């Protein structure tokens, strides 16, 4: 149950980030005019897709409670870094973002840190 909850936390977190970025891309740049800023934020906040991202974030938090009931925080917290790796890998096909050499090196360092961090 603890491992499934860890995976759920990561998946739900990644989902939320990808959906919010997708919808921000759809909405366009944050307005320069102060009079348009609140409208922009309200439209995004109540966008049905963004609402699902908020729900995913809440569910990720609830799953995290389950995770913490099974594992030591210092042992399981490094696994959340897998969300960085997953976002990079999925942002290319879903958002058209480039995977550059520096990003790949960064992700490899995150993975190396995860491997080192979970050694007992």
Secondary structure, 3 states (H helix, E strand, C coil): CHHHHHHHHHHHHHHHHHHHHHHHHHHCCCCCCHHHHHHHHHHHHCCHHHHHHHHHHHHHHHHHHHHHHHCCHHHHHHHHHHHHHHHHHHHHHHHCCCCCHHHHHHHHHHHHHHHHHCCC
